[in-house]
């Protein structure tokens, strides 16, 4: 059986930490920024862990598990 290929779109969007968590960037940072507060925009910079419901599919796309 051939090797599993990494889904390249997923590889560009998600990052795996050393402890195995899958991290994603936050949404709503791309445009219409004038009405958003500086604090809110600053918090968009940080990554967050993906939801439990998405872990199985994303991990498979990244070639994990």
C-alpha positions in Angstrom: 0.0 0.0 0.0 1.4 3.5 -0.8 2.3 6.1 1.7 -0.4 8.5 3.0 0.1 11.9 1.5 -0.2 15.0 3.7 -3.1 17.2 2.8 -1.2 20.4 1.8 -4.0 22.8 2.6 -4.2 21.4 6.1 -0.4 21.5 6.5 -0.4 25.3 5.8 -3.2 26.0 8.3 -2.3 23.8 11.3 0.8 23.3 13.4 1.6 20.4 15.7 3.3 21.2 19.1 5.9 19.1 20.7 3.3 17.6 23.1 1.0 16.7 20.2 -1.6 19.4 20.3 -2.8 20.7 17.0 -2.9 24.5 16.9 -4.7 26.8 14.5 -4.7 30.6 13.9 -7.7 32.7 14.9 -10.3 34.0 12.4 -11.6 37.5 11.8 -8.2 39.2 11.5 -8.1 39.8 7.7 -10.3 42.8 7.0 -12.8 45.3 8.5 -10.4 46.0 11.3 -11.4 49.6 12.0 -14.3 48.7 14.2 -12.4 46.1 16.2 -10.7 47.2 19.4 -6.9 47.0 19.6 -7.2 44.5 22.4 -9.4 42.2 20.3 -7.0 42.5 17.3 -4.0 41.8 19.6 -5.7 38.6 20.8 -6.1 37.4 17.2 -2.3 37.0 17.0 -2.3 34.0 19.4 -2.9 30.5 18.3 -5.4 28.2 19.9 -6.0 24.5 20.0 -8.5 23.0 17.6 -11.9 21.7 18.8 -12.2 18.1 19.9 -14.7 17.5 17.1 -12.1 18.4 14.5 -9.1 16.6 15.9 -9.6 13.2 14.2 -10.1 14.6 10.7 -7.3 17.2 10.9 -4.8 14.7 12.4 -5.5 12.3 9.6 -5.0 15.1 7.0 -1.7 15.9 8.6 -0.5 12.3 8.4 -0.8 11.7 12.2 -2.4 8.6 13.7 
